[in-house]
Amino acid sequence: MPEIPTSPQRASEALLSQGDGVSNIHVERSLRQRQWSFGPYGQLPPQGAVGGLRFVGQWFDPVVQGYLLGNGHRLYSPAIMRFLSPDGLSPFGAGGINAYAYCSGDPVNFHDPSGQVVTKTGLTKQLNSLNLSKEPLRNFLKPLALPENSKETRLVYKLKNHQFETYVFKQKSKSEIQTAKQKANRIIGERGENSSGFWEYANSETFYRHNDLFIPGRHLPEEAVEGLLAAGFETFKFTENSFVELMVPGGWQSGSQDGGNIYSAEPTRAGPSIRSTQPR
Protein backbone atom coordinates (compact mmCIF):
# COMPACT_ATOMS: atom_id res chain seq x y z
CA MET A 1 0.00 0.00 0.00
CA PRO A 2 1.54 3.26 -1.08
CA GLU A 3 2.25 5.86 1.52
CA ILE A 4 -0.07 8.81 1.70
CA PRO A 5 1.92 12.02 1.19
CA THR A 6 1.66 14.45 4.06
CA SER A 7 2.76 18.02 4.42
CA PRO A 8 6.07 18.47 6.23
CA GLN A 9 5.86 19.27 9.92
CA ARG A 10 7.00 22.74 10.85
CA ALA A 11 7.89 23.84 14.30
CA SER A 12 5.93 26.87 15.40
CA GLU A 13 5.14 28.74 18.55
CA ALA A 14 2.03 30.64 19.59
CA LEU A 15 2.08 33.23 22.35
CA LEU A 16 -1.22 33.92 24.09
CA SER A 17 -1.30 36.86 26.47
CA GLN A 18 -3.96 38.80 28.29
CA GLY A 19 -3.42 42.49 27.60
CA ASP A 20 -5.20 44.21 30.47
CA GLY A 21 -6.29 41.35 32.70
CA VAL A 22 -9.92 41.86 31.73
CA SER A 23 -10.98 41.62 28.11
CA ASN A 24 -8.12 41.71 25.59
CA ILE A 25 -6.40 38.65 24.16
CA HIS A 26 -3.21 38.96 22.10
CA VAL A 27 -2.08 36.11 19.87
CA GLU A 28 1.28 35.95 18.13
CA ARG A 29 2.34 33.16 15.78
CA SER A 30 5.58 33.58 13.87
CA LEU A 31 5.39 37.07 12.38
CA ARG A 32 1.61 37.40 12.52
CA GLN A 33 -0.17 39.07 15.39
CA ARG A 34 -3.89 39.34 16.10
CA GLN A 35 -5.81 41.01 18.87
CA TRP A 36 -9.43 40.48 19.91
CA SER A 37 -11.52 42.60 22.24
CA PHE A 38 -14.51 41.22 24.12
CA GLY A 39 -17.46 42.92 25.74
CA PRO A 40 -17.82 42.97 29.54
CA TYR A 41 -19.85 39.74 29.42
CA GLY A 42 -17.50 38.04 26.98
CA GLN A 43 -19.51 38.54 23.81
CA LEU A 44 -17.60 37.24 20.82
CA PRO A 45 -16.00 39.94 18.65
CA PRO A 46 -17.41 40.50 15.16
CA GLN A 47 -14.06 39.66 13.53
CA GLY A 48 -14.44 36.09 14.73
CA ALA A 49 -11.88 34.92 17.27
CA VAL A 50 -10.26 31.54 16.84
CA GLY A 51 -8.48 29.28 19.29
CA GLY A 52 -9.45 27.96 22.70
CA LEU A 53 -8.19 30.69 25.04
CA ARG A 54 -10.56 33.63 24.98
CA PHE A 55 -12.49 35.79 27.42
CA VAL A 56 -10.57 36.54 30.68
CA GLY A 57 -8.12 33.80 29.79
CA GLN A 58 -10.74 30.99 29.99
CA TRP A 59 -11.11 28.15 27.54
CA PHE A 60 -14.06 28.37 25.14
CA ASP A 61 -16.01 25.22 24.27
CA PRO A 62 -17.17 25.54 20.63
CA VAL A 63 -19.72 22.73 21.01
CA VAL A 64 -21.76 24.33 23.78
CA GLN A 65 -20.68 27.89 22.82
CA GLY A 66 -19.70 28.80 26.34
CA TYR A 67 -17.13 28.61 29.12
CA LEU A 68 -16.99 25.77 31.63
CA LEU A 69 -15.89 27.69 34.72
CA GLY A 70 -14.54 26.15 37.89
CA ASN A 71 -12.99 23.17 36.08
CA GLY A 72 -16.33 22.29 34.50
CA HIS A 73 -18.47 23.18 37.51
CA ARG A 74 -20.85 25.49 35.61
CA LEU A 75 -21.40 26.52 32.02
CA TYR A 76 -21.45 30.24 31.28
CA SER A 77 -22.99 31.47 28.02
CA PRO A 78 -21.85 34.91 26.79
CA ALA A 79 -24.78 34.96 24.34
CA ILE A 80 -27.37 35.30 27.13
CA MET A 81 -24.91 36.66 29.74
CA ARG A 82 -26.03 34.04 32.27
CA PHE A 83 -25.05 30.67 33.66
CA LEU A 84 -27.08 27.76 32.30
CA SER A 85 -27.38 26.06 35.68
CA PRO A 86 -28.18 27.46 39.13
CA ASP A 87 -25.54 28.20 41.72
CA GLY A 88 -25.54 25.80 44.67
CA LEU A 89 -24.53 28.68 46.97
CA SER A 90 -27.56 30.80 46.00
CA PRO A 91 -29.84 32.40 46.92
CA PHE A 92 -28.94 32.57 50.62
CA GLY A 93 -25.22 31.81 50.45
CA ALA A 94 -22.18 33.52 48.97
CA GLY A 95 -23.47 33.03 45.43
CA GLY A 96 -25.91 35.93 45.65
CA ILE A 97 -29.65 36.24 45.23
CA ASN A 98 -29.75 35.50 41.50
CA ALA A 99 -28.66 31.89 41.02
CA TYR A 100 -27.97 32.38 37.29
CA ALA A 101 -26.30 35.83 37.28
CA TYR A 102 -22.72 36.21 36.11
CA CYS A 103 -20.52 38.34 38.42
CA SER A 104 -23.65 39.65 40.20
CA GLY A 105 -24.46 41.65 37.08
CA ASP A 106 -21.23 43.68 37.31
CA PRO A 107 -18.49 41.95 35.27
CA VAL A 108 -16.47 45.17 35.03
CA ASN A 109 -15.59 45.25 38.73
CA PHE A 110 -15.95 41.56 39.63
CA HIS A 111 -14.82 38.22 38.24
CA ASP A 112 -15.95 34.66 38.84
CA PRO A 113 -13.35 32.09 37.75
CA SER A 114 -14.85 29.38 39.98
CA GLY A 115 -18.41 29.76 38.70
CA GLN A 116 -19.64 29.98 42.28
CA VAL A 117 -18.54 33.13 44.11
CA VAL A 118 -17.75 36.54 42.68
CA THR A 119 -14.60 38.17 43.94
CA LYS A 120 -13.34 41.71 43.81
CA THR A 121 -9.70 42.58 43.36
CA GLY A 122 -9.81 45.29 46.03
CA LEU A 123 -7.20 47.20 44.02
CA THR A 124 -8.98 50.56 44.09
CA LYS A 125 -9.29 50.46 47.86
CA GLN A 126 -5.65 49.50 48.24
CA LEU A 127 -4.43 52.30 45.98
CA ASN A 128 -6.58 54.88 47.75
CA SER A 129 -5.32 53.82 51.17
CA LEU A 130 -1.72 54.11 49.96
CA ASN A 131 -2.38 57.46 48.25
CA LEU A 132 -1.36 56.13 44.84
CA SER A 133 -2.91 57.13 41.52
CA LYS A 134 -5.38 54.54 40.23
CA GLU A 135 -5.44 55.20 36.49
CA PRO A 136 -1.76 54.65 35.62
CA LEU A 137 -1.40 51.59 37.88
CA ARG A 138 -4.72 49.77 37.45
CA ASN A 139 -3.92 47.70 34.36
CA PHE A 140 -0.42 46.96 35.66
CA LEU A 141 -1.57 45.59 39.03
CA LYS A 142 -4.99 44.08 38.26
CA PRO A 143 -3.62 40.86 36.68
CA LEU A 144 -2.24 39.95 40.12
CA ALA A 145 -5.75 38.70 40.94
CA LEU A 146 -5.51 35.93 38.33
CA PRO A 147 -4.84 32.41 39.67
CA GLU A 148 -1.70 31.96 37.57
CA ASN A 149 -0.13 35.01 39.24
CA SER A 150 -0.52 33.75 42.81
CA LYS A 151 3.24 33.79 43.42
CA GLU A 152 4.02 37.04 41.60
CA THR A 153 4.99 40.31 43.30
CA ARG A 154 5.09 43.71 41.63
CA LEU A 155 6.93 46.76 42.95
CA VAL A 156 6.02 50.43 42.65
CA TYR A 157 8.31 53.27 43.74
CA LYS A 158 7.03 56.77 44.40
CA LEU A 159 9.31 59.80 44.64
CA LYS A 160 8.26 61.94 47.59
CA ASN A 161 10.27 64.53 49.50
CA HIS A 162 13.52 63.43 47.82
CA GLN A 163 12.99 59.79 48.85
CA PHE A 164 11.70 56.77 46.99
CA GLU A 165 8.80 55.17 48.84
CA THR A 166 8.40 51.44 48.23
CA TYR A 167 5.06 49.69 47.64
CA VAL A 168 4.68 45.93 47.27
CA PHE A 169 1.60 44.36 45.64
CA LYS A 170 0.73 40.68 45.53
CA GLN A 171 -2.18 38.25 45.60
CA LYS A 172 -3.59 37.10 48.90
CA SER A 173 -2.84 33.53 49.83
CA LYS A 174 -5.62 30.96 49.76
CA SER A 175 -5.78 30.96 53.54
CA GLU A 176 -6.31 34.74 53.54
CA ILE A 177 -9.15 34.65 51.02
CA GLN A 178 -12.42 33.73 52.70
CA THR A 179 -14.20 31.86 49.92
CA ALA A 180 -17.45 31.87 51.85
CA LYS A 181 -17.39 35.64 52.02
CA GLN A 182 -18.77 37.40 48.98
CA LYS A 183 -16.63 40.01 47.24
CA ALA A 184 -13.46 39.10 49.14
CA ASN A 185 -10.48 41.20 48.02
CA ARG A 186 -7.73 39.33 46.19
CA ILE A 187 -4.93 41.93 45.92
CA ILE A 188 -3.07 43.43 48.85
CA GLY A 189 -0.67 46.37 48.79
CA GLU A 190 1.85 47.16 51.50
CA ARG A 191 4.20 50.04 52.20
CA GLY A 192 7.80 48.88 52.42
CA GLU A 193 10.90 50.58 53.69
CA ASN A 194 11.93 53.72 51.84
CA SER A 195 14.13 52.93 48.83
CA SER A 196 14.04 49.21 49.69
CA GLY A 197 15.89 47.49 46.84
CA PHE A 198 15.67 50.65 44.75
CA TRP A 199 19.36 51.38 44.29
CA GLU A 200 19.99 47.80 43.28
CA TYR A 201 17.66 48.43 40.35
CA ALA A 202 18.77 52.02 39.69
CA ASN A 203 22.36 51.13 38.86
CA SER A 204 21.57 48.59 36.16
CA GLU A 205 17.87 48.75 35.41
CA THR A 206 15.54 50.44 32.97
CA PHE A 207 12.52 51.90 34.74
CA TYR A 208 9.07 52.86 33.54
CA ARG A 209 8.16 56.32 34.78
CA HIS A 210 4.87 58.21 35.05
CA ASN A 211 5.32 61.53 36.89
CA ASP A 212 6.43 60.51 40.41
CA LEU A 213 5.87 56.75 39.88
CA PHE A 214 8.74 54.42 38.97
CA ILE A 215 8.46 50.70 38.15
CA PRO A 216 11.58 48.55 37.62
CA GLY A 217 11.52 46.70 34.34
CA ARG A 218 13.27 43.59 35.58
CA HIS A 219 11.33 40.35 35.00
CA LEU A 220 8.18 42.19 33.84
CA PRO A 221 6.08 40.10 31.42
CA GLU A 222 5.55 41.55 27.99
CA GLU A 223 1.86 42.26 28.58
CA ALA A 224 2.71 44.25 31.73
CA VAL A 225 5.14 46.42 29.76
CA GLU A 226 2.52 47.01 27.07
CA GLY A 227 0.01 48.01 29.75
CA LEU A 228 2.44 50.49 31.30
CA LEU A 229 3.22 52.13 27.97
CA ALA A 230 -0.49 52.34 27.14
CA ALA A 231 -1.11 54.03 30.51
CA GLY A 232 1.39 56.78 29.73
CA PHE A 233 4.57 55.39 31.29
CA GLU A 234 7.86 56.08 29.54
CA THR A 235 11.18 54.28 29.73
CA PHE A 236 13.62 55.94 32.10
CA LYS A 237 17.29 55.31 32.86
CA PHE A 238 19.06 56.74 35.89
CA THR A 239 22.13 58.77 34.98
CA GLU A 240 24.00 61.50 36.83
CA ASN A 241 22.02 64.16 35.00
CA SER A 242 18.59 62.57 35.41
CA PHE A 243 19.19 61.88 39.10
CA VAL A 244 20.07 65.52 39.86
CA GLU A 245 17.08 66.73 37.85
CA LEU A 246 14.80 64.57 40.01
CA MET A 247 16.31 65.44 43.38
CA VAL A 248 17.17 69.10 42.69
CA PRO A 249 14.76 70.59 40.13
CA GLY A 250 16.69 73.03 37.95
CA GLY A 251 20.00 71.63 39.16
CA TRP A 252 21.19 71.11 35.60
CA GLN A 253 21.08 74.21 33.41
CA SER A 254 21.51 73.50 29.72
CA GLY A 255 23.84 75.73 27.75
CA SER A 256 26.04 76.89 30.65
CA GLN A 257 29.82 76.94 30.22
CA ASP A 258 30.40 74.39 32.97
CA GLY A 259 28.21 71.78 31.31
CA GLY A 260 25.11 72.59 33.34
CA ASN A 261 26.30 71.58 36.82
CA ILE A 262 25.57 74.43 39.21
CA TYR A 263 27.74 72.77 41.84
CA SER A 264 30.91 73.12 39.75
CA ALA A 265 30.66 76.91 39.59
CA GLU A 266 33.42 79.05 41.11
CA PRO A 267 32.72 79.12 44.88
CA THR A 268 33.88 82.74 45.26
CA ARG A 269 30.84 83.89 43.29
CA ALA A 270 28.63 82.98 46.23
CA GLY A 271 30.75 84.89 48.76
CA PRO A 272 34.27 84.94 50.15
CA SER A 273 33.35 82.83 53.19
CA ILE A 274 32.75 79.79 50.98
CA ARG A 275 36.12 79.89 49.24
CA SER A 276 38.32 79.84 52.30
CA THR A 277 38.19 80.25 56.07
CA GLN A 278 41.85 81.19 56.42
CA PRO A 279 42.52 84.56 58.08
CA ARG A 280 43.54 87.38 55.78
C-alpha positions in Angstrom: 0.0 0.0 0.0 1.5 3.3 -1.1 2.3 5.9 1.5 -0.1 8.8 1.7 1.9 12.0 1.2 1.7 14.4 4.1 2.8 18.0 4.4 6.1 18.5 6.2 5.9 19.3 9.9 7.0 22.7 10.8 7.9 23.8 14.3 5.9 26.9 15.4 5.1 28.7 18.6 2.0 30.6 19.6 2.1 33.2 22.3 -1.2 33.9 24.1 -1.3 36.9 26.5 -4.0 38.8 28.3 -3.4 42.5 27.6 -5.2 44.2 30.5 -6.3 41.3 32.7 -9.9 41.9 31.7 -11.0 41.6 28.1 -8.1 41.7 25.6 -6.4 38.7 24.2 -3.2 39.0 22.1 -2.1 36.1 19.9 1.3 36.0 18.1 2.3 33.2 15.8 5.6 33.6 13.9 5.4 37.1 12.4 1.6 37.4 12.5 -0.2 39.1 15.4 -3.9 39.3 16.1 -5.8 41.0 18.9 -9.4 40.5 19.9 -11.5 42.6 22.2 -14.5 41.2 24.1 -17.5 42.9 25.7 -17.8 43.0 29.5 -19.9 39.7 29.4 -17.5 38.0 27.0 -19.5 38.5 23.8 -17.6 37.2 20.8 -16.0 39.9 18.7 -17.4 40.5 15.2 -14.1 39.7 13.5 -14.4 36.1 14.7 -11.9 34.9 17.3 -10.3 31.5 16.8 -8.5 29.3 19.3 -9.5 28.0 22.7 -8.2 30.7 25.0 -10.6 33.6 25.0 -12.5 35.8 27.4 -10.6 36.5 30.7 -8.1 33.8 29.8 -10.7 31.0 30.0 -11.1 28.1 27.5 -14.1 28.4 25.1 -16.0 25.2 24.3 -17.2 25.5 20.6 -19.7 22.7 21.0 -21.8 24.3 23.8 -20.7 27.9 22.8 -19.7 28.8 26.3 -17.1 28.6 29.1 -17.0 25.8 31.6 -15.9 27.7 34.7 -14.5 26.1 37.9 -13.0 23.2 36.1 -16.3 22.3 34.5 -18.5 23.2 37.5 -20.8 25.5 35.6 -21.4 26.5 32.0 -21.5 30.2 31.3 -23.0 31.5 28.0 -21.9 34.9 26.8 -24.8 35.0 24.3 -27.4 35.3 27.1 -24.9 36.7 29.7 -26.0 34.0 32.3 -25.0 30.7 33.7 -27.1 27.8 32.3 -27.4 26.1 35.7 -28.2 27.5 39.1 -25.5 28.2 41.7 -25.5 25.8 44.7 -24.5 28.7 47.0 -27.6 30.8 46.0 -29.8 32.4 46.9 -28.9 32.6 50.6 -25.2 31.8 50.5 -22.2 33.5 49.0 -23.5 33.0 45.4 -25.9 35.9 45.6 -29.6 36.2 45.2 -29.7 35.5 41.5 -28.7 31.9 41.0 -28.0 32.4 37.3 -26.3 35.8 37.3 -22.7 36.2 36.1 -20.5 38.3 38.4 -23.6 39.6 40.2 -24.5 41.7 37.1 -21.2 43.7 37.3 -18.5 42.0 35.3 -16.5 45.2 35.0 -15.6 45.2 38.7 -16.0 41.6 39.6 -14.8 38.2 38.2 -16.0 34.7 38.8 -13.3 32.1 37.8 -14.9 29.4 40.0 -18.4 29.8 38.7 -19.6 30.0 42.3 -18.5 33.1 44.1 -17.7 36.5 42.7 -14.6 38.2 43.9 -13.3 41.7 43.8 -9.7 42.6 43.4 -9.8 45.3 46.0 -7.2 47.2 44.0 -9.0 50.6 44.1 -9.3 50.5 47.9 -5.6 49.5 48.2 -4.4 52.3 46.0 -6.6 54.9 47.7 -5.3 53.8 51.2 -1.7 54.1 50.0 -2.4 57.5 48.2 -1.4 56.1 44.8 -2.9 57.1 41.5 -5.4 54.5 40.2 -5.4 55.2 36.5 -1.8 54.7 35.6 -1.4 51.6 37.9 -4.7 49.8 37.4 -3.9 47.7 34.4 -0.4 47.0 35.7 -1.6 45.6 39.0 -5.0 44.1 38.3 -3.6 40.9 36.7 -2.2 39.9 40.1 -5.8 38.7 40.9 -5.5 35.9 38.3 -4.8 32.4 39.7 -1.7 32.0 37.6 -0.1 35.0 39.2 -0.5 33.7 42.8 3.2 33.8 43.4 4.0 37.0 41.6 5.0 40.3 43.3 5.1 43.7 41.6 6.9 46.8 42.9 6.0 50.4 42.6 8.3 53.3 43.7 7.0 56.8 44.4 9.3 59.8 44.6 8.3 61.9 47.6 10.3 64.5 49.5 13.5 63.4 47.8 13.0 59.8 48.8 11.7 56.8 47.0 8.8 55.2 48.8 8.4 51.4 48.2 5.1 49.7 47.6 4.7 45.9 47.3 1.6 44.4 45.6 0.7 40.7 45.5 -2.2 38.3 45.6 -3.6 37.1 48.9 -2.8 33.5 49.8 -5.6 31.0 49.8 -5.8 31.0 53.5 -6.3 34.7 53.5 -9.1 34.6 51.0 -12.4 33.7 52.7 -14.2 31.9 49.9 -17.4 31.9 51.9 -17.4 35.6 52.0 -18.8 37.4 49.0 -16.6 40.0 47.2 -13.5 39.1 49.1 -10.5 41.2 48.0 -7.7 39.3 46.2 -4.9 41.9 45.9 -3.1 43.4 48.8 -0.7 46.4 48.8 1.9 47.2 51.5 4.2 50.0 52.2 7.8 48.9 52.4 10.9 50.6 53.7 11.9 53.7 51.8 14.1 52.9 48.8 14.0 49.2 49.7 15.9 47.5 46.8 15.7 50.7 44.8 19.4 51.4 44.3 20.0 47.8 43.3 17.7 48.4 40.3 18.8 52.0 39.7 22.4 51.1 38.9 21.6 48.6 36.2 17.9 48.8 35.4 15.5 50.4 33.0 12.5 51.9 34.7 9.1 52.9 33.5 8.2 56.3 34.8 4.9 58.2 35.1 5.3 61.5 36.9 6.4 60.5 40.4 5.9 56.8 39.9 8.7 54.4 39.0 8.5 50.7 38.1 11.6 48.5 37.6 11.5 46.7 34.3 13.3 43.6 35.6 11.3 40.4 35.0 8.2 42.2 33.8 6.1 40.1 31.4 5.5 41.6 28.0 1.9 42.3 28.6 2.7 44.2 31.7 5.1 46.4 29.8 2.5 47.0 27.1 0.0 48.0 29.8 2.4 50.5 31.3 3.2 52.1 28.0 -0.5 52.3 27.1 -1.1 54.0 30.5 1.4 56.8 29.7 4.6 55.4 31.3 7.9 56.1 29.5 11.2 54.3 29.7 13.6 55.9 32.1 17.3 55.3 32.9 19.1 56.7 35.9 22.1 58.8 35.0 24.0 61.5 36.8 22.0 64.2 35.0 18.6 62.6 35.4 19.2 61.9 39.1 20.1 65.5 39.9 17.1 66.7 37.8 14.8 64.6 40.0 16.3 65.4 43.4 17.2 69.1 42.7 14.8 70.6 40.1 16.7 73.0 38.0 20.0 71.6 39.2 21.2 71.1 35.6 21.1 74.2 33.4 21.5 73.5 29.7 23.8 75.7 27.8 26.0 76.9 30.7 29.8 76.9 30.2 30.4 74.4 33.0 28.2 71.8 31.3 25.1 72.6 33.3 26.3 71.6 36.8 25.6 74.4 39.2 27.7 72.8 41.8 30.9 73.1 39.7 30.7 76.9 39.6 33.4 79.0 41.1 32.7 79.1 44.9 33.9 82.7 45.3 30.8 83.9 43.3 28.6 83.0 46.2 30.7 84.9 48.8 34.3 84.9 50.1 33.4 82.8 53.2 32.7 79.8 51.0 36.1 79.9 49.2 38.3 79.8 52.3 38.2 80.2 56.1 41.9 81.2 56.4 42.5 84.6 58.1 43.5 87.4 55.8 
